[in-house]
Amino acid sequence: MRVRFERVSKQFGAHRALREIDLDIEPGECLVLLGPSGCGKTTLLRLLAGLEEIDSGRIVIGERDVADVRAADRDVAMVFQNYALYPHLSVFENVAFPLRARRVAPPEIDSRVRAALNRMELSALEGRKPSQLSGGQQQRVALARALVRNPAVYLMDEPLSNLDAQLRLHTRTELRRLQQELRTTTVYVTHDQGEAMTLGDRIALLRDGAIEQVGPPLELYQRPATRFVATFLGSPPINLWKAIPVEGGFAAAGVTFPWSEHQGDSGVQVGVRPEDVSVFDHDQPGSGRVPGTVSLSEPMGNETIVTLSSGGERVVARAHPGFSARPGASVLFAVSKDKAHFFNAETGRRMV
């Protein structure tokens, strides 16, 4: 089912939570609303669910404007961060609850609930109460309760945030598999970039109630439209250096970037991802390699994160697992210049 937000705005007192949001969600896709706390992503989800009223604009599900449609009649199923399970009901009855509320025939309830429990690998737990379940099991019950309704749209509000890191990774994989199998339109809210990059067919990155950029995850990562997008996505974060005009281009962090199109502009920042910075021992000179001084070396098992200083700037690089250099050591580094990003220092907009 297609979902459209057309110039949707929402204000709470003097605070403008959302500012004329335009967003088109394709049938069957998983769109992730990503952004920092307070950016408006949960508010947008609650407007779609009918838990809040819009101040202006339109929300359309399919071909129906739902502005005046009750939440119960919007044909959406929502999974909350806190699971919202009924403590006095068994797993089976928690999953069956939305069907009983709609007066579905008992034989159909039994069939649909058992199918949902089986899909979420909960059949052996159907008689337990929520207090007898782990956090991961409770989350799967909440997902099964949404699944059993077979709605037009699934809405998920940071459903994995209460899980530990290992369980979160496992459940994230299961969610992606389930969404691809069902192909039900899904709107997923998170502040976790890893979840967004893994789960989303597209990401809508919000900031201060407005959309900064919408697109496939790799598009936002590889070609960020703004400095904010570039810095929000990526761990370690992107290197941002002040660019100084020089003959034939710009100099930043001791590296010269040939770029004649904007030569002479003084308000330019260069962004380089840590994986696009290579580090070498000081006795391995080569073309394009410049000196730097190690500030910090962090072994991560599969790689080493190296922080350098060069030209008055901080440089973060991903090095091979065996790379070892103590703070204060002299090294060489090189930048993949064709992967550099250039931003207007004042507006933060991408320049090319």
The 8 nearest C-alpha neighbors of each residue, nearest first, counted from 0:
[[1, 26, 61, 151, 184, 2, 27, 60],
 [0, 2, 26, 61, 25, 24, 60, 3],
 [3, 1, 60, 24, 59, 23, 61, 0],
 [4, 2, 23, 59, 58, 22, 24, 5],
 [3, 5, 58, 22, 21, 57, 7, 20],
 [4, 6, 21, 57, 7, 56, 3, 20],
 [7, 5, 19, 20, 56, 21, 8, 4],
 [8, 6, 56, 19, 20, 5, 55, 4],
 [9, 7, 18, 19, 17, 55, 54, 53],
 [10, 8, 17, 54, 16, 53, 15, 11],
 [9, 11, 15, 16, 14, 12, 17, 8],
 [12, 10, 14, 13, 15, 16, 9, 17],
 [13, 11, 14, 10, 15, 16, 9, 54],
 [12, 14, 11, 15, 10, 16, 9, 17],
 [13, 15, 11, 12, 10, 16, 9, 17],
 [16, 14, 10, 17, 9, 11, 13, 18],
 [15, 17, 208, 10, 39, 9, 14, 11],
 [18, 16, 208, 8, 9, 15, 39, 209],
 [17, 19, 8, 208, 209, 20, 7, 15],
 [20, 18, 6, 7, 8, 21, 17, 56],
 [19, 21, 6, 7, 18, 22, 5, 4],
 [22, 20, 5, 4, 6, 19, 7, 23],
 [21, 23, 4, 3, 20, 24, 5, 2],
 [22, 24, 3, 2, 4, 25, 21, 1],
 [25, 23, 2, 1, 3, 22, 26, 30],
 [24, 26, 1, 28, 27, 23, 2, 0],
 [27, 25, 0, 1, 184, 28, 24, 183],
 [28, 26, 184, 182, 183, 25, 0, 29],
 [29, 27, 184, 25, 26, 200, 30, 185],
 [28, 30, 185, 199, 200, 186, 184, 31],
 [29, 31, 186, 201, 199, 202, 200, 28],
 [30, 32, 187, 202, 199, 188, 186, 195],
 [33, 31, 188, 203, 40, 187, 204, 202],
 [34, 32, 204, 189, 190, 31, 203, 205],
 [33, 35, 205, 190, 204, 38, 206, 36],
 [36, 34, 190, 38, 37, 206, 33, 205],
 [37, 35, 38, 34, 190, 39, 40, 206],
 [36, 38, 39, 35, 207, 40, 16, 208],
 [37, 39, 207, 206, 208, 36, 35, 205],
 [40, 38, 208, 42, 16, 37, 41, 17],
 [39, 41, 43, 42, 32, 38, 188, 44],
 [42, 40, 44, 43, 39, 45, 188, 156],
 [41, 43, 45, 39, 44, 40, 46, 16],
 [44, 42, 46, 40, 41, 45, 39, 47],
 [45, 43, 41, 47, 42, 46, 48, 40],
 [46, 44, 48, 42, 50, 47, 43, 51],
 [47, 45, 51, 49, 43, 48, 44, 50],
 [46, 48, 44, 45, 49, 43, 58, 50],
 [49, 47, 45, 46, 50, 70, 44, 75],
 [50, 48, 70, 46, 51, 47, 45, 69],
 [49, 51, 45, 48, 46, 70, 52, 47],
 [52, 50, 46, 49, 45, 53, 42, 48],
 [53, 51, 46, 54, 49, 50, 66, 9],
 [52, 54, 55, 9, 8, 46, 51, 7],
 [53, 55, 9, 8, 52, 10, 56, 7],
 [56, 54, 8, 53, 7, 57, 9, 6],
 [55, 57, 7, 6, 5, 8, 58, 54],
 [58, 56, 5, 4, 7, 59, 66, 64],
 [57, 59, 4, 3, 64, 65, 66, 5],
 [58, 60, 64, 3, 63, 2, 65, 61],
 [61, 59, 2, 63, 62, 1, 64, 3],
 [60, 62, 1, 0, 63, 2, 59, 3],
 [61, 63, 60, 59, 64, 1, 2, 0],
 [64, 62, 59, 60, 61, 65, 58, 66],
 [63, 65, 59, 58, 66, 60, 57, 62],
 [64, 66, 68, 67, 59, 63, 58, 60],
 [67, 65, 68, 64, 58, 57, 53, 52],
 [68, 66, 65, 69, 64, 52, 49, 70],
 [69, 67, 65, 66, 72, 70, 73, 49],
 [70, 68, 72, 71, 49, 67, 73, 65],
 [69, 71, 49, 72, 73, 48, 68, 50],
 [70, 72, 69, 73, 74, 75, 49, 68],
 [73, 71, 69, 70, 74, 68, 75, 65],
 [72, 74, 70, 75, 71, 68, 69, 65],
 [75, 73, 150, 151, 72, 76, 152, 71],
 [74, 76, 152, 150, 73, 153, 151, 77],
 [77, 75, 153, 145, 154, 150, 152, 78],
 [76, 78, 154, 155, 153, 79, 145, 75],
 [79, 77, 155, 154, 156, 141, 158, 142],
 [80, 78, 82, 156, 81, 158, 77, 155],
 [79, 81, 158, 157, 82, 156, 160, 78],
 [80, 82, 79, 83, 158, 161, 84, 138],
 [83, 81, 79, 141, 84, 80, 138, 78],
 [84, 82, 81, 79, 85, 141, 80, 78],
 [83, 85, 82, 86, 93, 141, 129, 137],
 [84, 86, 88, 87, 93, 83, 129, 89],
 [87, 85, 88, 129, 84, 128, 130, 89],
 [86, 88, 85, 128, 89, 129, 84, 93],
 [89, 87, 85, 86, 92, 93, 128, 90],
 [88, 90, 128, 92, 127, 126, 91, 93],
 [89, 91, 125, 93, 92, 127, 126, 128],
 [90, 92, 125, 94, 89, 93, 95, 126],
 [91, 93, 95, 89, 94, 90, 88, 96],
 [94, 92, 90, 96, 95, 91, 88, 89],
 [93, 95, 144, 91, 92, 96, 143, 90],
 [94, 96, 92, 98, 93, 97, 112, 91],
 [95, 97, 99, 93, 98, 94, 92, 100],
 [98, 96, 100, 99, 95, 101, 148, 94],
 [99, 97, 101, 100, 96, 95, 103, 102],
 [98, 100, 102, 96, 101, 97, 103, 95],
 [101, 99, 97, 98, 102, 96, 103, 95],
 [100, 102, 98, 99, 103, 97, 96, 104],
 [103, 101, 99, 100, 104, 98, 105, 97],
 [102, 104, 98, 101, 99, 108, 105, 107],
 [103, 105, 107, 106, 108, 102, 99, 98],
 [104, 106, 108, 107, 109, 103, 99, 102],
 [107, 105, 109, 108, 104, 110, 103, 111],
 [106, 108, 110, 109, 105, 104, 111, 103],
 [109, 107, 105, 111, 106, 110, 112, 104],
 [108, 110, 106, 112, 107, 111, 113, 105],
 [109, 111, 107, 113, 108, 112, 114, 106],
 [110, 112, 114, 108, 113, 109, 107, 147],
 [113, 111, 115, 109, 114, 110, 108, 95],
 [112, 114, 116, 110, 115, 111, 117, 109],
 [113, 115, 111, 117, 112, 116, 118, 110],
 [114, 116, 118, 112, 117, 143, 113, 147],
 [117, 115, 121, 113, 119, 122, 118, 114],
 [116, 118, 120, 114, 122, 115, 119, 121],
 [117, 119, 115, 116, 120, 114, 121, 143],
 [118, 120, 116, 117, 121, 139, 115, 143],
 [121, 119, 117, 118, 122, 116, 123, 139],
 [120, 122, 116, 124, 123, 119, 117, 125],
 [123, 121, 116, 117, 124, 125, 120, 113],
 [122, 124, 121, 125, 120, 126, 116, 117],
 [125, 123, 121, 122, 127, 126, 90, 91],
 [126, 124, 90, 91, 122, 127, 123, 121],
 [127, 125, 89, 124, 90, 91, 128, 123],
 [126, 128, 89, 124, 125, 90, 131, 129],
 [127, 129, 89, 130, 131, 90, 88, 86],
 [130, 128, 132, 131, 86, 137, 127, 90],
 [131, 129, 128, 132, 86, 133, 127, 137],
 [130, 132, 129, 128, 127, 133, 137, 124],
 [133, 131, 129, 130, 136, 137, 134, 128],
 [132, 134, 136, 135, 137, 131, 130, 129],
 [135, 133, 137, 136, 138, 162, 132, 161],
 [134, 136, 138, 133, 137, 139, 162, 166],
 [135, 137, 139, 133, 138, 134, 132, 140],
 [138, 136, 140, 134, 139, 135, 132, 133],
 [139, 137, 135, 141, 136, 140, 82, 134],
 [138, 140, 142, 136, 141, 137, 143, 119],
 [141, 139, 143, 137, 142, 138, 144, 136],
 [140, 142, 138, 144, 139, 143, 82, 78],
 [143, 141, 139, 145, 140, 144, 146, 138],
 [142, 144, 146, 140, 145, 115, 141, 147],
 [145, 143, 94, 141, 142, 147, 146, 140],
 [146, 144, 142, 76, 143, 147, 148, 141],
 [145, 147, 143, 148, 144, 149, 142, 115],
 [148, 146, 144, 149, 145, 115, 143, 111],
 [147, 149, 150, 146, 145, 98, 97, 144],
 [148, 150, 147, 146, 151, 145, 76, 152],
 [151, 149, 75, 74, 152, 148, 76, 153],
 [150, 152, 74, 0, 75, 183, 184, 149],
 [153, 151, 75, 184, 150, 185, 183, 154],
 [152, 154, 185, 76, 75, 77, 186, 184],
 [155, 153, 77, 186, 185, 76, 187, 78],
 [156, 154, 187, 78, 77, 188, 158, 157],
 [155, 157, 188, 79, 158, 80, 187, 78],
 [158, 156, 189, 80, 188, 159, 160, 155],
 [159, 157, 80, 156, 79, 160, 155, 78],
 [160, 158, 162, 161, 157, 167, 80, 170],
 [159, 161, 162, 157, 158, 80, 167, 163],
 [162, 160, 159, 163, 80, 158, 134, 81],
 [163, 161, 167, 159, 160, 166, 134, 164],
 [162, 164, 166, 165, 167, 161, 160, 159],
 [163, 165, 167, 166, 168, 162, 169, 160],
 [166, 164, 168, 167, 163, 169, 162, 170],
 [167, 165, 169, 168, 163, 164, 170, 162],
 [166, 168, 164, 170, 165, 169, 162, 171],
 [167, 169, 171, 165, 166, 170, 172, 164],
 [168, 170, 166, 172, 171, 167, 173, 165],
 [171, 169, 173, 167, 172, 168, 166, 174],
 [172, 170, 174, 168, 173, 169, 167, 175],
 [171, 173, 175, 169, 170, 174, 176, 168],
 [172, 174, 170, 176, 171, 175, 177, 169],
 [175, 173, 177, 171, 176, 172, 170, 178],
 [174, 176, 178, 172, 177, 173, 198, 179],
 [175, 177, 173, 179, 174, 178, 180, 172],
 [178, 176, 174, 180, 175, 179, 173, 181],
 [179, 177, 175, 181, 180, 182, 176, 174],
 [180, 178, 182, 176, 177, 181, 175, 183],
 [179, 181, 177, 178, 182, 176, 175, 183],
 [180, 182, 178, 183, 179, 177, 27, 176],
 [183, 181, 27, 179, 178, 180, 184, 28],
 [184, 182, 27, 181, 185, 152, 178, 151],
 [183, 185, 27, 152, 28, 26, 29, 0],
 [186, 184, 29, 153, 152, 154, 183, 187],
 [187, 185, 154, 30, 31, 29, 155, 153],
 [186, 188, 31, 155, 32, 154, 156, 30],
 [189, 187, 32, 156, 157, 31, 155, 33],
 [190, 188, 157, 33, 191, 32, 187, 156],
 [189, 191, 34, 33, 35, 192, 36, 188],
 [192, 190, 189, 193, 194, 195, 33, 34],
 [191, 193, 195, 194, 196, 232, 190, 33],
 [194, 192, 196, 195, 191, 197, 198, 232],
 [195, 193, 197, 192, 191, 196, 198, 171],
 [194, 196, 192, 193, 198, 197, 199, 31],
 [195, 197, 193, 216, 194, 198, 199, 192],
 [198, 196, 194, 195, 199, 193, 175, 171],
 [199, 197, 195, 175, 194, 196, 200, 29],
 [198, 200, 201, 29, 31, 30, 195, 202],
 [199, 201, 29, 215, 30, 28, 198, 202],
 [202, 200, 215, 199, 214, 30, 216, 31],
 [201, 203, 31, 214, 213, 30, 216, 199],
 [202, 204, 213, 32, 212, 33, 31, 205],
 [203, 205, 33, 34, 212, 211, 210, 202],
 [206, 204, 210, 34, 209, 211, 38, 33],
 [205, 207, 38, 209, 208, 210, 34, 211],
 [208, 206, 38, 209, 205, 39, 37, 16],
 [207, 209, 17, 39, 16, 38, 18, 206],
 [210, 208, 206, 205, 18, 207, 17, 211],
 [211, 209, 205, 212, 204, 206, 203, 208],
 [210, 212, 205, 204, 209, 206, 228, 213],
 [213, 211, 204, 210, 203, 224, 214, 219],
 [214, 212, 203, 202, 204, 201, 211, 215],
 [213, 215, 201, 202, 218, 219, 216, 212],
 [214, 216, 201, 218, 217, 200, 202, 219],
 [217, 215, 196, 219, 218, 201, 202, 220],
 [218, 216, 220, 219, 215, 221, 196, 222],
 [219, 217, 221, 215, 220, 222, 216, 214],
 [220, 218, 223, 216, 217, 222, 221, 214],
 [221, 219, 217, 218, 222, 223, 232, 216],
 [220, 222, 218, 217, 219, 223, 338, 229],
 [221, 223, 218, 219, 220, 224, 340, 217],
 [224, 222, 219, 229, 225, 228, 220, 221],
 [223, 225, 349, 348, 222, 212, 228, 226],
 [226, 224, 348, 349, 227, 228, 347, 223],
 [225, 227, 347, 229, 228, 230, 348, 342],
 [226, 228, 230, 225, 229, 231, 347, 211],
 [229, 227, 231, 225, 226, 223, 230, 232],
 [228, 230, 226, 223, 227, 231, 232, 225],
 [229, 231, 227, 228, 232, 237, 236, 226],
 [232, 230, 228, 229, 227, 233, 236, 192],
 [233, 231, 230, 229, 228, 192, 220, 236],
 [232, 234, 236, 235, 231, 237, 230, 220],
 [235, 233, 236, 232, 237, 273, 231, 192],
 [234, 236, 233, 237, 273, 315, 304, 272],
 [237, 235, 234, 233, 230, 238, 232, 272],
 [236, 238, 272, 230, 271, 270, 273, 239],
 [237, 239, 271, 270, 272, 314, 240, 236],
 [240, 238, 270, 269, 237, 268, 271, 241],
 [241, 239, 269, 268, 251, 242, 238, 270],
 [240, 242, 268, 251, 269, 267, 243, 239],
 [241, 243, 251, 268, 267, 250, 249, 269],
 [242, 244, 250, 249, 245, 251, 241, 265],
 [245, 243, 249, 263, 248, 262, 250, 265],
 [246, 244, 249, 248, 247, 243, 250, 262],
 [245, 247, 248, 244, 249, 262, 257, 259],
 [248, 246, 257, 259, 245, 258, 262, 249],
 [247, 249, 257, 258, 259, 245, 262, 256],
 [250, 248, 244, 256, 245, 243, 255, 242],
 [249, 251, 255, 243, 254, 242, 256, 253],
 [250, 252, 242, 254, 253, 240, 241, 243],
 [253, 251, 310, 309, 312, 254, 311, 240],
 [252, 254, 310, 251, 309, 250, 255, 289],
 [255, 253, 251, 250, 252, 256, 289, 334],
 [256, 254, 250, 249, 257, 251, 253, 248],
 [255, 257, 249, 248, 258, 250, 254, 336],
 [258, 256, 248, 247, 255, 259, 249, 336],
 [259, 257, 248, 260, 256, 247, 262, 261],
 [258, 260, 262, 248, 261, 247, 257, 263],
 [261, 259, 258, 262, 248, 263, 257, 264],
 [262, 260, 259, 264, 263, 258, 248, 350],
 [263, 261, 259, 248, 264, 260, 244, 258],
 [262, 264, 244, 261, 265, 245, 248, 259],
 [265, 263, 262, 261, 266, 267, 244, 243],
 [264, 266, 267, 263, 244, 243, 242, 262],
 [267, 265, 344, 264, 343, 345, 268, 242],
 [266, 268, 344, 343, 242, 342, 265, 241],
 [269, 267, 241, 342, 242, 344, 240, 341],
 [268, 270, 341, 240, 239, 340, 242, 241],
 [269, 271, 239, 340, 238, 339, 341, 237],
 [270, 272, 339, 238, 237, 340, 273, 275],
 [271, 273, 237, 275, 274, 238, 270, 276],
 [274, 272, 316, 275, 276, 315, 317, 237],
 [275, 273, 317, 272, 276, 316, 277, 318],
 [274, 276, 273, 272, 335, 334, 271, 277],
 [275, 277, 334, 316, 273, 274, 333, 335],
 [278, 276, 333, 332, 334, 316, 275, 318],
 [277, 279, 332, 331, 318, 333, 276, 316],
 [280, 278, 331, 332, 330, 283, 281, 277],
 [279, 281, 330, 282, 283, 331, 278, 329],
 [280, 282, 330, 331, 283, 329, 279, 284],
 [283, 281, 280, 284, 279, 330, 331, 329],
 [284, 282, 280, 281, 279, 285, 331, 330],
 [285, 283, 282, 288, 281, 286, 331, 279],
 [286, 284, 288, 287, 283, 289, 331, 333],
 [285, 287, 288, 284, 333, 289, 283, 332],
 [286, 288, 333, 285, 289, 334, 254, 332],
 [287, 289, 333, 332, 286, 285, 331, 284],
 [288, 290, 331, 332, 333, 287, 291, 253],
 [291, 289, 331, 330, 332, 288, 329, 309],
 [290, 292, 309, 330, 308, 331, 307, 329],
 [291, 293, 329, 307, 308, 328, 327, 330],
 [292, 294, 307, 326, 327, 328, 295, 306],
 [295, 293, 326, 307, 306, 327, 292, 308],
 [296, 294, 306, 326, 293, 305, 297, 307],
 [295, 297, 305, 304, 306, 298, 324, 303],
 [296, 298, 304, 303, 299, 305, 295, 306],
 [299, 297, 303, 300, 302, 304, 296, 320],
 [300, 298, 302, 303, 301, 297, 304, 320],
 [301, 299, 302, 298, 320, 303, 321, 297],
 [300, 302, 320, 299, 303, 319, 298, 321],
 [303, 301, 320, 319, 299, 300, 318, 298],
 [302, 304, 298, 318, 320, 297, 299, 319],
 [305, 303, 317, 297, 316, 296, 318, 298],
 [304, 306, 296, 316, 315, 295, 303, 297],
 [305, 307, 315, 295, 294, 314, 293, 296],
 [308, 306, 293, 314, 294, 292, 313, 291],
 [307, 309, 313, 292, 291, 312, 314, 311],
 [308, 310, 291, 252, 312, 311, 253, 307],
 [309, 311, 252, 253, 312, 308, 251, 291],
 [310, 312, 309, 308, 252, 313, 253, 251],
 [313, 311, 252, 309, 310, 308, 314, 240],
 [312, 314, 308, 307, 309, 315, 306, 311],
 [313, 315, 307, 306, 308, 238, 312, 316],
 [316, 314, 306, 273, 305, 307, 238, 313],
 [317, 315, 273, 276, 305, 304, 274, 318],
 [316, 318, 304, 274, 273, 303, 305, 302],
 [319, 317, 303, 302, 304, 316, 278, 322],
 [318, 320, 302, 322, 321, 303, 317, 301],
 [321, 319, 302, 303, 301, 322, 300, 318],
 [322, 320, 319, 323, 303, 302, 318, 298],
 [321, 323, 319, 320, 318, 303, 324, 302],
 [324, 322, 321, 325, 296, 303, 298, 320],
 [325, 323, 328, 326, 296, 322, 293, 330],
 [324, 326, 328, 327, 293, 323, 296, 295],
 [327, 325, 294, 293, 328, 295, 324, 296],
 [326, 328, 293, 292, 294, 325, 329, 324],
 [329, 327, 293, 326, 325, 292, 324, 330],
 [328, 330, 292, 291, 281, 293, 327, 290],
 [331, 329, 281, 280, 291, 290, 279, 292],
 [332, 330, 290, 279, 289, 281, 291, 288],
 [331, 333, 278, 288, 277, 289, 279, 290],
 [334, 332, 288, 277, 276, 287, 289, 278],
 [333, 335, 276, 336, 275, 277, 332, 254],
 [336, 334, 275, 337, 338, 276, 333, 339],
 [335, 337, 339, 338, 334, 256, 275, 271],
 [336, 338, 335, 339, 340, 334, 256, 275],
 [339, 337, 336, 335, 340, 271, 275, 272],
 [340, 338, 271, 336, 337, 270, 269, 341],
 [339, 341, 270, 269, 271, 338, 342, 349],
 [342, 340, 269, 350, 268, 349, 270, 267],
 [343, 341, 349, 268, 350, 348, 347, 267],
 [342, 344, 267, 347, 348, 345, 346, 266],
 [343, 345, 266, 267, 268, 347, 342, 346],
 [344, 346, 343, 347, 266, 267, 348, 342],
 [347, 345, 348, 343, 344, 342, 225, 226],
 [346, 348, 226, 343, 225, 344, 342, 345],
 [349, 347, 225, 346, 343, 342, 350, 224],
 [348, 350, 342, 225, 224, 351, 341, 343],
 [349, 351, 342, 341, 343, 348, 340, 267],
 [350, 349, 341, 340, 342, 348, 224, 222]]
